[in-house]
Amino acid sequence: MKRFTVVGMSIVLAVLIAGCASAPSGAPRGGNDEPEWLLNPASAYPDEMFLSAVGSGDTRAAAEQNAAAGIAQIFEARVSVDMRTAERYQELVSGSSTLTESEVQLTQSVSIRSDQTLLNIQYGESFTDAMGRVSVIAYLERIPTGRIYADLIQKNGTQVENFRAESGAGGDLVRQYAFLSAASVVAANNEVLRDQLRIIAPGFGELAQVGYDYDDLLREKADLAARMTVSVAVDNDEGGRIAGAVREALSEERFPSAESAVLAVRGSVRMEPTEINPDYKSVRWYLNLEMVGPDGRALVTYDNQERASGVSEEAAQAFAYADIEEAVRKDFVGAMRAYFDGMVLGR
């Protein structure tokens, strides 16, 4: 049985830094000793060979982060990223044997203010003005980066086919779904990489072929999910509000509700008055949920408790219910997905 501890966190997906590389020869400087690349990055990094952007900040690190974010903005209007899928992809490739250690490191990310994860970003010239503000140019070299993308896409494609084959090899329905879900996660990330590659180096598309059809894979996953029926029972759940939230959250996986089901979610919820600030009414809420498999074994156990306050007891309870529903959607379903991924990785 896997037990998951609730951890609140704010995640921003980011850009991998492949290292600081030597830059092309310095560009001529404009007025006030400012280099020409500061206003025109293409003067040092021609568009036909590079994607580039300039970032500024109070420190070199802040300038690099902003420069990387500038490159990421080139992609944001044309490439859609699902944060949860991207995080699961990182876990799956880190724990699999398809990629080498250096390739796994290449897919890891450090934080910038962007939803894009880009590979092989490098940094070139820097400039510090009279006020001490630092500017740095970040760039992607199209052809070498295109090769990196094409190779990673092909290796991801192999991983998708391996996961898909494991799902088709049989076993219980939960195992089949876990492997097919993992295949869909890696395939979804591959779609992001392919979209990015079309911007970085369009001519490399022919080198990034995979042996599966993404739409067929999604249909296959949806068909299997339709067989993953779930029953839900929550004690002390006035009006069935929490049970409803569980059913709605699981519907994101396309798991239908049924009385006699493959999976059973059972648990309890309760609230009790507490005092935090005498000017407000407060309650502490407790939530326990357990997902049980076809053999009656607990697959996921989830426990959480928090406090909520309002101008009245009714308001405090309303805020508490909203918090519980959010915990179900994010944390409990996230724990379930982590269980599936752990099965795939043999944890």
N, C-alpha and C positions, 0 to 999 in steps of 0.2 A: 504494500500500500504506500502510495506517495502522499506526503503531507506538504502543503505549501503555506509559507508564511506570507502574510499580506505586507507588501512594501509599497508605499506611495512614491511615485516618482514622476518627474516631468522629463520627457524624452524629446530631444531634438536630434533628428538624423543628420549625418554629417558627411564630410568629404575626407577620403583617405589621402594622406600625404605620402607620395612615393619617394620623397626626398628632395633636397635642394640640389639642383643640377646647375652646371655652368651655363650661363646665358649667352646669347649671341653678342657680338661686339657692341659696345655701348653706342647708343644713338646720339646724334648731335643735340646740344642743349639749346633751349629756347631762352627767352628773356628771364632775367632775375636768377640765372643759373639753374633754372628748372629744366630737367631733361625733357626732350620732345615726347618720349614715351608716356610721360605723366598725363598728357591730354590726348595722346594718340598712340595707344599700345601697339597698333599695327605697324608703326614706324620701326619698331624693334622686332616684332613678331608678326610677320605678314599673315593675313587672314587665310591665304591658301595653304599655309603650312601649320598654323597654330590657331587655337582658341585662347584668348587672353583677356585679362581684366586687371585693373589697378584697384588696390584697396589702401585705405589710410587709417591710421589710428595713433593713439598716444604711445604705443609700444610696437616693436617689430611683430610680436605675436598677434596683436590686435589687427595690425595691417594685413598680415598673412590671412587671418581668418576672414576679413572683409574682402580681400582679393579673391579668395576661394569662393565666397558667397556670390561674388560678382559673376564668376564663371557659371556657378550653379543656376543663376537667374536666366542664363541663356537657354536652359533646358526646361524651366518650370512651366512655361506656357504650353509646351508640347509633350511633356513626359509626366504621366501621372504616377504617383508613388503612394502605396498603402503602407503606413508605418508599421502596423502589426505584422504584415506579411514580410516586410523587410527585416524585422527583428527575428522572426522565426527562421528566415533564410540564413541569417548569420549563425544561429545556433545549429542548424542542420549541417551546413557546410563545414563548420568548425569541428563537428563531431564525426564527420564521415571521412572515408579514405580516398575519395575521388580527387581532391585537390592536394597539392603538395603543401608543406608548411609555409613556404614563401607565398604561395597563392592564397592560402587562408589569411595570412597577414595582410595581403593586398586587399582583401574584401572587408577588412575591419575598418572601423571609422572613428574619427575624433570629432568633437562637437564644433559645428558652425551653425549659423542661423539659416538653415535651408532644409528642405525635404529631400533633396537629391543626395545620393551617394555616388561620387565620381571616382574613377580610378586614375592614377598616374598624374595627379596634379603636381606641378613643380613650381619653384619660385626663382625669379631672375633678379633683375636690378632692384635696388632700393634707393631711396632719396629721403633725406631729412632736411626739412626747411628751417628757416631762421627761428621759428617758434618751437622747434623740437618735435614737430609732428612727422611721423614716419609714413612713407608711401612705398608699397611693394607691388611688383607686377607678378601675377600668377599666370601660368600658361599650361595648356595641354598640347603636346606635339601630335598632330593628327595621325600620321602613319604609324609610329611606334605604339601609340595608344590604341589605335585601331586593331593592331595585331594582338595586343593584350586582351581587348574585349572579345575579339573573334575566338581566341583560344579558350577564354573563360566560358563563353556561351556554349561552345562545343562540349566542354567538360561538364557544365551544368546539364546539358542535354543528355549526356551519358548517365548522370545521376538520376535524372527524371525517369529514364527508361529502366534503370535498376530498381528504383522504388516501385515503379508500376509493375514490374515483373514480380516483385515480392508480394505485392497486393494480390496479383492474379494467381499466386502459388497456392492459395487456399488458407486454411486456418479459420479461426473464429472471425465473425464479422467485424469486431472491434479492431483486430489486427489488420484486416484487409483495409478498413477505412483509414487507419493510422498511416499506412504506407502510401495510400492513394492521396491522402491529404498532404503528406510530405512532398509527393511528386508535384502536386499542384502549386505548392509554395515555391519550390525551386523553379518551376516553369513560369510562374508569375514574375519572379525576379528576372528571369531570362528575358521576358517581354520588355521589362524596363531597360535592361542592358542593350537589347536590340534597338529600342527607340533611341537611346543615347548614342549608339554607334552610328545610326543614320545621320545624326547631327555632326558627330566627330569626324567620321570617315565613311561617307556613303558608299564608296567603292568596295568596302570590305564586307558588304552584306552577303555576297556569294560565299565568303569564307566562314560564315557563321550559321551554317545550316544545321538543323537538328532532325532527329529521326522520329518525331512525334508531331501530331497536330494539336495545338493548344486548345482549340474549341472542342475537339473530340475528348480530350482529357477532362475538361470541365464538365462535359455532359456525363462522362463516366463517373466522375466524382458525385455529381448530383443524383444519379441513379442509385449509387451505393448509399448516399446519405438518406435517401427516401426509405431505405430499409433499416436505418438506425433509429428506430422508434424509442420514445422516452416517456416514462410516466413520472409525474411530479406530485409529491405530497409533503406539505410543510405544516407542522403543528403550530398552533396558536396564531395562525395566519388569518387575521380577521378580514373577511371578504375575499380571501384568496388572492390578495394583492401581490404577495411575494412569489407565490406559485406562478402567477401570471407573468411576473417579471422573468422568472426562470425560463418559462416556455418561450417567451418572446426572445430572450437572449440566445437560446439554443436554436431558434429558427434561423439565426444568421448562418448556422452550419447546415441548414435545411433539414434538421432533425424533426420529424413530425411527432405529435403527441399521440399516445395510445394507452389504453388501460393495461393490456398485456404487452409489455414492451421489452426490447433488447436491453435498454439501460433504464435504471430507476434512480431518480434524484429524490432523496428524502432528507428531512431536516426539521429545524425549528427556528422560530424567531420570537423574541420577547423584548419588551421595553419596561424600564422602571424609572421613576422620578429620581433626579439627582440635583444637587445644587452646585452651580458654578459661579453665577453672578446673581445676587438677590434681586436685581432689576429685571431679570428674565426667568422664564420657566425653562427647565432643561430636562432631558431624558437621556438615559444611556440605553443603547440598543445592542442586542446580541444576536448574531446570526451563525447558525451551524448548518452546513449542507454537506451531503455525502453522495457521490455518484457510485452506483453499484453496477457491476457488469453482469453478463448473462449467467455466470456461475455463482452469483451472490457475493463475490469478493469486492471490497471497496476499492475503487480505482482512484478516486480523488476525495480528499477530505479537506473542507474549507471552514475555517473559523475566523470570525472578525467581530470586533466590538468598537463602538465609537460613541461620542456624545453629540447631541444636537440641541440647539436653543432657539427660543422664539418668544414673542411678546405674550403668548398664552400657551397653555398646555397643548391645545389643538395645533397651534402653529409649530411648536417644537416637534410634535409627532409627525406633522407633515414634512418637515425638514428631514427627520429621521428616516421616514419612508423613502424620500428622494435619495438619501445617501445609500440606503440599503439597495435600492434598485440599481444605482450606479455601481455599487460593489459587485452585484450579481453580473451585470453586463461586462465589466472590465476584468475583475479579479477572478471570479469563479469560472467564467468561460475561459479566461486566460490560463487558469490552472488546468482545465480540461485539455486545452490545446497543448500545453506543456507536457501533460501525461502522454498524449498521442505521440508527440515528438520524441519523448523519452523511450517509448516502445521501439521506435524506429532506430534510435541510436543505441539501444541495448542497455539503457540505464535502469 
